[in-house]
Amino acid sequence: MSQESLDDLKYELELKNAEIDELTMELQEKNEEINKLKLYSTKLKYERKNLEDKLDTKIDYDKSRMKELDDLTEKLKEKDLIIEDKQDQVKYLRSLIDDYKSQLNSNTENLEVQLRKITKNYEDLLKQKDSIIEKQDEEISNLIKSRDEIIKSNKTNLISLKLQNEKYQEIIDKFTKTN
């Protein structure tokens, strides 16, 4: 081989070495870029994992909230049933109260009628009592007059009897003295 061909080969070798150096530098740049991308990928994986964890946590939270909402819905249904039952009870009690009011009104009216009757009877009885008292007063007055007359008559009779007694005593005294 000739010097020229050797020089050509050297030159070519140098060109290839320069190309290799260039490619090595490119490779290093690509490796650095790959490392940056790996770091970025790791960062994205970490962020993805965090987001997945947050999403799982959010999903778990949402599931528990849904469960709570379901429980609350169930409790609301139970409360609604209780409220409906209470409303029915209130309606029933109101109807009872209305019945009692009507009975009370009826009883009040009946009592008022009875009270009027009793009042009328009482007034009649008072009139009868007054009439009886008047008659008794008349009878008492008549009895008092009669008694006074009897007393007068008795006094008169007593006086008359005394006088008769005195006369008889005189007669007896005359007879006893004569005998």
Contact map, one row per residue, 1 for C-alpha under 8 A:
11101100000000000000000000000000000000000000000000000000000000000000000000000000000000000000000000000000000000000000000000000000000000000000000000000000000000000000000000000000000
11111100000000000000000000000000000000000000000000000000000000000000000000000000000000000000000000000000000000000000000000000000000000000000000000000000000000000000000000000000000
11111110000000000000000000000000000000000000000000000000000000000000000000000000000000000000000000000000000000000000000000000000000000000000000000000000000000000000000000000000000
01111111000000000000000000000000000000000000000000000000000000000000000000000000000000000000000000000000000000000000000000000000000000000000000000000000000000000000000000000000000
11111111100000000000000000000000000000000000000000000000000000000000000000000000000000000000000000000000000000000000000000000000000000000000000000000000000000000000000000000000000
11111111110000000000000000000000000000000000000000000000000000000000000000000000000000000000000000000000000000000000000000000000000000000000000000000000000000000000000000000000000
00111111111000000000000000000000000000000000000000000000000000000000000000000000000000000000000000000000000000000000000000000000000000000000000000000000000000000000000000000000000
00011111111100000000000000000000000000000000000000000000000000000000000000000000000000000000000000000000000000000000000000000000000000000000000000000000000000000000000000000000000
00001111111110000000000000000000000000000000000000000000000000000000000000000000000000000000000000000000000000000000000000000000000000000000000000000000000000000000000000000000000
00000111111111000000000000000000000000000000000000000000000000000000000000000000000000000000000000000000000000000000000000000000000000000000000000000000000000000000000000000000000
00000011111111100000000000000000000000000000000000000000000000000000000000000000000000000000000000000000000000000000000000000000000000000000000000000000000000000000000000000000000
00000001111111110000000000000000000000000000000000000000000000000000000000000000000000000000000000000000000000000000000000000000000000000000000000000000000000000000000000000000000
00000000111111111000000000000000000000000000000000000000000000000000000000000000000000000000000000000000000000000000000000000000000000000000000000000000000000000000000000000000000
00000000011111111100000000000000000000000000000000000000000000000000000000000000000000000000000000000000000000000000000000000000000000000000000000000000000000000000000000000000000
00000000001111111110000000000000000000000000000000000000000000000000000000000000000000000000000000000000000000000000000000000000000000000000000000000000000000000000000000000000000
00000000000111111111000000000000000000000000000000000000000000000000000000000000000000000000000000000000000000000000000000000000000000000000000000000000000000000000000000000000000
00000000000011111111100000000000000000000000000000000000000000000000000000000000000000000000000000000000000000000000000000000000000000000000000000000000000000000000000000000000000
00000000000001111111110000000000000000000000000000000000000000000000000000000000000000000000000000000000000000000000000000000000000000000000000000000000000000000000000000000000000
00000000000000111111111000000000000000000000000000000000000000000000000000000000000000000000000000000000000000000000000000000000000000000000000000000000000000000000000000000000000
00000000000000011111111100000000000000000000000000000000000000000000000000000000000000000000000000000000000000000000000000000000000000000000000000000000000000000000000000000000000
00000000000000001111111110000000000000000000000000000000000000000000000000000000000000000000000000000000000000000000000000000000000000000000000000000000000000000000000000000000000
00000000000000000111111111000000000000000000000000000000000000000000000000000000000000000000000000000000000000000000000000000000000000000000000000000000000000000000000000000000000
00000000000000000011111111100000000000000000000000000000000000000000000000000000000000000000000000000000000000000000000000000000000000000000000000000000000000000000000000000000000
00000000000000000001111111110000000000000000000000000000000000000000000000000000000000000000000000000000000000000000000000000000000000000000000000000000000000000000000000000000000
00000000000000000000111111111000000000000000000000000000000000000000000000000000000000000000000000000000000000000000000000000000000000000000000000000000000000000000000000000000000
00000000000000000000011111111100000000000000000000000000000000000000000000000000000000000000000000000000000000000000000000000000000000000000000000000000000000000000000000000000000
00000000000000000000001111111110000000000000000000000000000000000000000000000000000000000000000000000000000000000000000000000000000000000000000000000000000000000000000000000000000
00000000000000000000000111111111000000000000000000000000000000000000000000000000000000000000000000000000000000000000000000000000000000000000000000000000000000000000000000000000000
00000000000000000000000011111111100000000000000000000000000000000000000000000000000000000000000000000000000000000000000000000000000000000000000000000000000000000000000000000000000
00000000000000000000000001111111110000000000000000000000000000000000000000000000000000000000000000000000000000000000000000000000000000000000000000000000000000000000000000000000000
00000000000000000000000000111111111000000000000000000000000000000000000000000000000000000000000000000000000000000000000000000000000000000000000000000000000000000000000000000000000
00000000000000000000000000011111111100000000000000000000000000000000000000000000000000000000000000000000000000000000000000000000000000000000000000000000000000000000000000000000000
00000000000000000000000000001111111110000000000000000000000000000000000000000000000000000000000000000000000000000000000000000000000000000000000000000000000000000000000000000000000
00000000000000000000000000000111111111000000000000000000000000000000000000000000000000000000000000000000000000000000000000000000000000000000000000000000000000000000000000000000000
00000000000000000000000000000011111111100000000000000000000000000000000000000000000000000000000000000000000000000000000000000000000000000000000000000000000000000000000000000000000
00000000000000000000000000000001111111110000000000000000000000000000000000000000000000000000000000000000000000000000000000000000000000000000000000000000000000000000000000000000000
00000000000000000000000000000000111111111000000000000000000000000000000000000000000000000000000000000000000000000000000000000000000000000000000000000000000000000000000000000000000
00000000000000000000000000000000011111111100000000000000000000000000000000000000000000000000000000000000000000000000000000000000000000000000000000000000000000000000000000000000000
00000000000000000000000000000000001111111110000000000000000000000000000000000000000000000000000000000000000000000000000000000000000000000000000000000000000000000000000000000000000
00000000000000000000000000000000000111111111000000000000000000000000000000000000000000000000000000000000000000000000000000000000000000000000000000000000000000000000000000000000000
00000000000000000000000000000000000011111111100000000000000000000000000000000000000000000000000000000000000000000000000000000000000000000000000000000000000000000000000000000000000
00000000000000000000000000000000000001111111110000000000000000000000000000000000000000000000000000000000000000000000000000000000000000000000000000000000000000000000000000000000000
00000000000000000000000000000000000000111111111000000000000000000000000000000000000000000000000000000000000000000000000000000000000000000000000000000000000000000000000000000000000
00000000000000000000000000000000000000011111111100000000000000000000000000000000000000000000000000000000000000000000000000000000000000000000000000000000000000000000000000000000000
00000000000000000000000000000000000000001111111110000000000000000000000000000000000000000000000000000000000000000000000000000000000000000000000000000000000000000000000000000000000
00000000000000000000000000000000000000000111111111000000000000000000000000000000000000000000000000000000000000000000000000000000000000000000000000000000000000000000000000000000000
00000000000000000000000000000000000000000011111111100000000000000000000000000000000000000000000000000000000000000000000000000000000000000000000000000000000000000000000000000000000
00000000000000000000000000000000000000000001111111110000000000000000000000000000000000000000000000000000000000000000000000000000000000000000000000000000000000000000000000000000000
00000000000000000000000000000000000000000000111111111000000000000000000000000000000000000000000000000000000000000000000000000000000000000000000000000000000000000000000000000000000
00000000000000000000000000000000000000000000011111111100000000000000000000000000000000000000000000000000000000000000000000000000000000000000000000000000000000000000000000000000000
00000000000000000000000000000000000000000000001111111110000000000000000000000000000000000000000000000000000000000000000000000000000000000000000000000000000000000000000000000000000
00000000000000000000000000000000000000000000000111111111000000000000000000000000000000000000000000000000000000000000000000000000000000000000000000000000000000000000000000000000000
00000000000000000000000000000000000000000000000011111111100000000000000000000000000000000000000000000000000000000000000000000000000000000000000000000000000000000000000000000000000
00000000000000000000000000000000000000000000000001111111110000000000000000000000000000000000000000000000000000000000000000000000000000000000000000000000000000000000000000000000000
00000000000000000000000000000000000000000000000000111111111000000000000000000000000000000000000000000000000000000000000000000000000000000000000000000000000000000000000000000000000
00000000000000000000000000000000000000000000000000011111111100000000000000000000000000000000000000000000000000000000000000000000000000000000000000000000000000000000000000000000000
00000000000000000000000000000000000000000000000000001111111110000000000000000000000000000000000000000000000000000000000000000000000000000000000000000000000000000000000000000000000
00000000000000000000000000000000000000000000000000000111111111000000000000000000000000000000000000000000000000000000000000000000000000000000000000000000000000000000000000000000000
00000000000000000000000000000000000000000000000000000011111111100000000000000000000000000000000000000000000000000000000000000000000000000000000000000000000000000000000000000000000
00000000000000000000000000000000000000000000000000000001111111110000000000000000000000000000000000000000000000000000000000000000000000000000000000000000000000000000000000000000000
00000000000000000000000000000000000000000000000000000000111111111000000000000000000000000000000000000000000000000000000000000000000000000000000000000000000000000000000000000000000
00000000000000000000000000000000000000000000000000000000011111111100000000000000000000000000000000000000000000000000000000000000000000000000000000000000000000000000000000000000000
00000000000000000000000000000000000000000000000000000000001111111110000000000000000000000000000000000000000000000000000000000000000000000000000000000000000000000000000000000000000
00000000000000000000000000000000000000000000000000000000000111111111000000000000000000000000000000000000000000000000000000000000000000000000000000000000000000000000000000000000000
00000000000000000000000000000000000000000000000000000000000011111111100000000000000000000000000000000000000000000000000000000000000000000000000000000000000000000000000000000000000
00000000000000000000000000000000000000000000000000000000000001111111110000000000000000000000000000000000000000000000000000000000000000000000000000000000000000000000000000000000000
00000000000000000000000000000000000000000000000000000000000000111111111000000000000000000000000000000000000000000000000000000000000000000000000000000000000000000000000000000000000
00000000000000000000000000000000000000000000000000000000000000011111111100000000000000000000000000000000000000000000000000000000000000000000000000000000000000000000000000000000000
00000000000000000000000000000000000000000000000000000000000000001111111110000000000000000000000000000000000000000000000000000000000000000000000000000000000000000000000000000000000
00000000000000000000000000000000000000000000000000000000000000000111111111000000000000000000000000000000000000000000000000000000000000000000000000000000000000000000000000000000000
00000000000000000000000000000000000000000000000000000000000000000011111111100000000000000000000000000000000000000000000000000000000000000000000000000000000000000000000000000000000
00000000000000000000000000000000000000000000000000000000000000000001111111110000000000000000000000000000000000000000000000000000000000000000000000000000000000000000000000000000000
00000000000000000000000000000000000000000000000000000000000000000000111111111000000000000000000000000000000000000000000000000000000000000000000000000000000000000000000000000000000
00000000000000000000000000000000000000000000000000000000000000000000011111111100000000000000000000000000000000000000000000000000000000000000000000000000000000000000000000000000000
00000000000000000000000000000000000000000000000000000000000000000000001111111110000000000000000000000000000000000000000000000000000000000000000000000000000000000000000000000000000
00000000000000000000000000000000000000000000000000000000000000000000000111111111000000000000000000000000000000000000000000000000000000000000000000000000000000000000000000000000000
00000000000000000000000000000000000000000000000000000000000000000000000011111111100000000000000000000000000000000000000000000000000000000000000000000000000000000000000000000000000
00000000000000000000000000000000000000000000000000000000000000000000000001111111110000000000000000000000000000000000000000000000000000000000000000000000000000000000000000000000000
00000000000000000000000000000000000000000000000000000000000000000000000000111111111000000000000000000000000000000000000000000000000000000000000000000000000000000000000000000000000
00000000000000000000000000000000000000000000000000000000000000000000000000011111111100000000000000000000000000000000000000000000000000000000000000000000000000000000000000000000000
00000000000000000000000000000000000000000000000000000000000000000000000000001111111110000000000000000000000000000000000000000000000000000000000000000000000000000000000000000000000
00000000000000000000000000000000000000000000000000000000000000000000000000000111111111000000000000000000000000000000000000000000000000000000000000000000000000000000000000000000000
00000000000000000000000000000000000000000000000000000000000000000000000000000011111111100000000000000000000000000000000000000000000000000000000000000000000000000000000000000000000
00000000000000000000000000000000000000000000000000000000000000000000000000000001111111110000000000000000000000000000000000000000000000000000000000000000000000000000000000000000000
00000000000000000000000000000000000000000000000000000000000000000000000000000000111111111000000000000000000000000000000000000000000000000000000000000000000000000000000000000000000
00000000000000000000000000000000000000000000000000000000000000000000000000000000011111111100000000000000000000000000000000000000000000000000000000000000000000000000000000000000000
00000000000000000000000000000000000000000000000000000000000000000000000000000000001111111110000000000000000000000000000000000000000000000000000000000000000000000000000000000000000
00000000000000000000000000000000000000000000000000000000000000000000000000000000000111111111000000000000000000000000000000000000000000000000000000000000000000000000000000000000000
00000000000000000000000000000000000000000000000000000000000000000000000000000000000011111111100000000000000000000000000000000000000000000000000000000000000000000000000000000000000
00000000000000000000000000000000000000000000000000000000000000000000000000000000000001111111110000000000000000000000000000000000000000000000000000000000000000000000000000000000000
00000000000000000000000000000000000000000000000000000000000000000000000000000000000000111111111000000000000000000000000000000000000000000000000000000000000000000000000000000000000
00000000000000000000000000000000000000000000000000000000000000000000000000000000000000011111111100000000000000000000000000000000000000000000000000000000000000000000000000000000000
00000000000000000000000000000000000000000000000000000000000000000000000000000000000000001111111110000000000000000000000000000000000000000000000000000000000000000000000000000000000
00000000000000000000000000000000000000000000000000000000000000000000000000000000000000000111111111000000000000000000000000000000000000000000000000000000000000000000000000000000000
00000000000000000000000000000000000000000000000000000000000000000000000000000000000000000011111111100000000000000000000000000000000000000000000000000000000000000000000000000000000
00000000000000000000000000000000000000000000000000000000000000000000000000000000000000000001111111110000000000000000000000000000000000000000000000000000000000000000000000000000000
00000000000000000000000000000000000000000000000000000000000000000000000000000000000000000000111111111000000000000000000000000000000000000000000000000000000000000000000000000000000
00000000000000000000000000000000000000000000000000000000000000000000000000000000000000000000011111111100000000000000000000000000000000000000000000000000000000000000000000000000000
00000000000000000000000000000000000000000000000000000000000000000000000000000000000000000000001111111110000000000000000000000000000000000000000000000000000000000000000000000000000
00000000000000000000000000000000000000000000000000000000000000000000000000000000000000000000000111111111000000000000000000000000000000000000000000000000000000000000000000000000000
00000000000000000000000000000000000000000000000000000000000000000000000000000000000000000000000011111111100000000000000000000000000000000000000000000000000000000000000000000000000
00000000000000000000000000000000000000000000000000000000000000000000000000000000000000000000000001111111110000000000000000000000000000000000000000000000000000000000000000000000000
00000000000000000000000000000000000000000000000000000000000000000000000000000000000000000000000000111111111000000000000000000000000000000000000000000000000000000000000000000000000
00000000000000000000000000000000000000000000000000000000000000000000000000000000000000000000000000011111111100000000000000000000000000000000000000000000000000000000000000000000000
00000000000000000000000000000000000000000000000000000000000000000000000000000000000000000000000000001111111110000000000000000000000000000000000000000000000000000000000000000000000
00000000000000000000000000000000000000000000000000000000000000000000000000000000000000000000000000000111111111000000000000000000000000000000000000000000000000000000000000000000000
00000000000000000000000000000000000000000000000000000000000000000000000000000000000000000000000000000011111111100000000000000000000000000000000000000000000000000000000000000000000
00000000000000000000000000000000000000000000000000000000000000000000000000000000000000000000000000000001111111110000000000000000000000000000000000000000000000000000000000000000000
00000000000000000000000000000000000000000000000000000000000000000000000000000000000000000000000000000000111111111000000000000000000000000000000000000000000000000000000000000000000
00000000000000000000000000000000000000000000000000000000000000000000000000000000000000000000000000000000011111111100000000000000000000000000000000000000000000000000000000000000000
00000000000000000000000000000000000000000000000000000000000000000000000000000000000000000000000000000000001111111110000000000000000000000000000000000000000000000000000000000000000
00000000000000000000000000000000000000000000000000000000000000000000000000000000000000000000000000000000000111111111000000000000000000000000000000000000000000000000000000000000000
00000000000000000000000000000000000000000000000000000000000000000000000000000000000000000000000000000000000011111111100000000000000000000000000000000000000000000000000000000000000
00000000000000000000000000000000000000000000000000000000000000000000000000000000000000000000000000000000000001111111110000000000000000000000000000000000000000000000000000000000000
00000000000000000000000000000000000000000000000000000000000000000000000000000000000000000000000000000000000000111111111000000000000000000000000000000000000000000000000000000000000
00000000000000000000000000000000000000000000000000000000000000000000000000000000000000000000000000000000000000011111111100000000000000000000000000000000000000000000000000000000000
00000000000000000000000000000000000000000000000000000000000000000000000000000000000000000000000000000000000000001111111110000000000000000000000000000000000000000000000000000000000
00000000000000000000000000000000000000000000000000000000000000000000000000000000000000000000000000000000000000000111111111000000000000000000000000000000000000000000000000000000000
00000000000000000000000000000000000000000000000000000000000000000000000000000000000000000000000000000000000000000011111111100000000000000000000000000000000000000000000000000000000
00000000000000000000000000000000000000000000000000000000000000000000000000000000000000000000000000000000000000000001111111110000000000000000000000000000000000000000000000000000000
00000000000000000000000000000000000000000000000000000000000000000000000000000000000000000000000000000000000000000000111111111000000000000000000000000000000000000000000000000000000
00000000000000000000000000000000000000000000000000000000000000000000000000000000000000000000000000000000000000000000011111111100000000000000000000000000000000000000000000000000000
00000000000000000000000000000000000000000000000000000000000000000000000000000000000000000000000000000000000000000000001111111110000000000000000000000000000000000000000000000000000
00000000000000000000000000000000000000000000000000000000000000000000000000000000000000000000000000000000000000000000000111111111000000000000000000000000000000000000000000000000000
00000000000000000000000000000000000000000000000000000000000000000000000000000000000000000000000000000000000000000000000011111111100000000000000000000000000000000000000000000000000
00000000000000000000000000000000000000000000000000000000000000000000000000000000000000000000000000000000000000000000000001111111110000000000000000000000000000000000000000000000000
00000000000000000000000000000000000000000000000000000000000000000000000000000000000000000000000000000000000000000000000000111111111000000000000000000000000000000000000000000000000
00000000000000000000000000000000000000000000000000000000000000000000000000000000000000000000000000000000000000000000000000011111111100000000000000000000000000000000000000000000000
00000000000000000000000000000000000000000000000000000000000000000000000000000000000000000000000000000000000000000000000000001111111110000000000000000000000000000000000000000000000
00000000000000000000000000000000000000000000000000000000000000000000000000000000000000000000000000000000000000000000000000000111111111000000000000000000000000000000000000000000000
00000000000000000000000000000000000000000000000000000000000000000000000000000000000000000000000000000000000000000000000000000011111111100000000000000000000000000000000000000000000
00000000000000000000000000000000000000000000000000000000000000000000000000000000000000000000000000000000000000000000000000000001111111110000000000000000000000000000000000000000000
00000000000000000000000000000000000000000000000000000000000000000000000000000000000000000000000000000000000000000000000000000000111111111000000000000000000000000000000000000000000
00000000000000000000000000000000000000000000000000000000000000000000000000000000000000000000000000000000000000000000000000000000011111111100000000000000000000000000000000000000000
00000000000000000000000000000000000000000000000000000000000000000000000000000000000000000000000000000000000000000000000000000000001111111110000000000000000000000000000000000000000
00000000000000000000000000000000000000000000000000000000000000000000000000000000000000000000000000000000000000000000000000000000000111111111000000000000000000000000000000000000000
00000000000000000000000000000000000000000000000000000000000000000000000000000000000000000000000000000000000000000000000000000000000011111111100000000000000000000000000000000000000
00000000000000000000000000000000000000000000000000000000000000000000000000000000000000000000000000000000000000000000000000000000000001111111110000000000000000000000000000000000000
00000000000000000000000000000000000000000000000000000000000000000000000000000000000000000000000000000000000000000000000000000000000000111111111000000000000000000000000000000000000
00000000000000000000000000000000000000000000000000000000000000000000000000000000000000000000000000000000000000000000000000000000000000011111111100000000000000000000000000000000000
00000000000000000000000000000000000000000000000000000000000000000000000000000000000000000000000000000000000000000000000000000000000000001111111110000000000000000000000000000000000
00000000000000000000000000000000000000000000000000000000000000000000000000000000000000000000000000000000000000000000000000000000000000000111111111000000000000000000000000000000000
00000000000000000000000000000000000000000000000000000000000000000000000000000000000000000000000000000000000000000000000000000000000000000011111111100000000000000000000000000000000
00000000000000000000000000000000000000000000000000000000000000000000000000000000000000000000000000000000000000000000000000000000000000000001111111110000000000000000000000000000000
00000000000000000000000000000000000000000000000000000000000000000000000000000000000000000000000000000000000000000000000000000000000000000000111111111000000000000000000000000000000
00000000000000000000000000000000000000000000000000000000000000000000000000000000000000000000000000000000000000000000000000000000000000000000011111111100000000000000000000000000000
00000000000000000000000000000000000000000000000000000000000000000000000000000000000000000000000000000000000000000000000000000000000000000000001111111110000000000000000000000000000
00000000000000000000000000000000000000000000000000000000000000000000000000000000000000000000000000000000000000000000000000000000000000000000000111111111000000000000000000000000000
00000000000000000000000000000000000000000000000000000000000000000000000000000000000000000000000000000000000000000000000000000000000000000000000011111111100000000000000000000000000
00000000000000000000000000000000000000000000000000000000000000000000000000000000000000000000000000000000000000000000000000000000000000000000000001111111110000000000000000000000000
00000000000000000000000000000000000000000000000000000000000000000000000000000000000000000000000000000000000000000000000000000000000000000000000000111111111000000000000000000000000
00000000000000000000000000000000000000000000000000000000000000000000000000000000000000000000000000000000000000000000000000000000000000000000000000011111111100000000000000000000000
00000000000000000000000000000000000000000000000000000000000000000000000000000000000000000000000000000000000000000000000000000000000000000000000000001111111110000000000000000000000
00000000000000000000000000000000000000000000000000000000000000000000000000000000000000000000000000000000000000000000000000000000000000000000000000000111111111000000000000000000000
00000000000000000000000000000000000000000000000000000000000000000000000000000000000000000000000000000000000000000000000000000000000000000000000000000011111111100000000000000000000
00000000000000000000000000000000000000000000000000000000000000000000000000000000000000000000000000000000000000000000000000000000000000000000000000000001111111110000000000000000000
00000000000000000000000000000000000000000000000000000000000000000000000000000000000000000000000000000000000000000000000000000000000000000000000000000000111111111000000000000000000
00000000000000000000000000000000000000000000000000000000000000000000000000000000000000000000000000000000000000000000000000000000000000000000000000000000011111111100000000000000000
00000000000000000000000000000000000000000000000000000000000000000000000000000000000000000000000000000000000000000000000000000000000000000000000000000000001111111110000000000000000
00000000000000000000000000000000000000000000000000000000000000000000000000000000000000000000000000000000000000000000000000000000000000000000000000000000000111111111000000000000000
00000000000000000000000000000000000000000000000000000000000000000000000000000000000000000000000000000000000000000000000000000000000000000000000000000000000011111111100000000000000
00000000000000000000000000000000000000000000000000000000000000000000000000000000000000000000000000000000000000000000000000000000000000000000000000000000000001111111110000000000000
00000000000000000000000000000000000000000000000000000000000000000000000000000000000000000000000000000000000000000000000000000000000000000000000000000000000000111111111000000000000
00000000000000000000000000000000000000000000000000000000000000000000000000000000000000000000000000000000000000000000000000000000000000000000000000000000000000011111111100000000000
00000000000000000000000000000000000000000000000000000000000000000000000000000000000000000000000000000000000000000000000000000000000000000000000000000000000000001111111110000000000
00000000000000000000000000000000000000000000000000000000000000000000000000000000000000000000000000000000000000000000000000000000000000000000000000000000000000000111111111000000000
00000000000000000000000000000000000000000000000000000000000000000000000000000000000000000000000000000000000000000000000000000000000000000000000000000000000000000011111111100000000
00000000000000000000000000000000000000000000000000000000000000000000000000000000000000000000000000000000000000000000000000000000000000000000000000000000000000000001111111110000000
00000000000000000000000000000000000000000000000000000000000000000000000000000000000000000000000000000000000000000000000000000000000000000000000000000000000000000000111111111000000
00000000000000000000000000000000000000000000000000000000000000000000000000000000000000000000000000000000000000000000000000000000000000000000000000000000000000000000011111111100000
00000000000000000000000000000000000000000000000000000000000000000000000000000000000000000000000000000000000000000000000000000000000000000000000000000000000000000000001111111110000
00000000000000000000000000000000000000000000000000000000000000000000000000000000000000000000000000000000000000000000000000000000000000000000000000000000000000000000000111111111000
00000000000000000000000000000000000000000000000000000000000000000000000000000000000000000000000000000000000000000000000000000000000000000000000000000000000000000000000011111111100
00000000000000000000000000000000000000000000000000000000000000000000000000000000000000000000000000000000000000000000000000000000000000000000000000000000000000000000000001111111110
00000000000000000000000000000000000000000000000000000000000000000000000000000000000000000000000000000000000000000000000000000000000000000000000000000000000000000000000000111111111
00000000000000000000000000000000000000000000000000000000000000000000000000000000000000000000000000000000000000000000000000000000000000000000000000000000000000000000000000011111111
00000000000000000000000000000000000000000000000000000000000000000000000000000000000000000000000000000000000000000000000000000000000000000000000000000000000000000000000000001111111
00000000000000000000000000000000000000000000000000000000000000000000000000000000000000000000000000000000000000000000000000000000000000000000000000000000000000000000000000000111111
00000000000000000000000000000000000000000000000000000000000000000000000000000000000000000000000000000000000000000000000000000000000000000000000000000000000000000000000000000011111
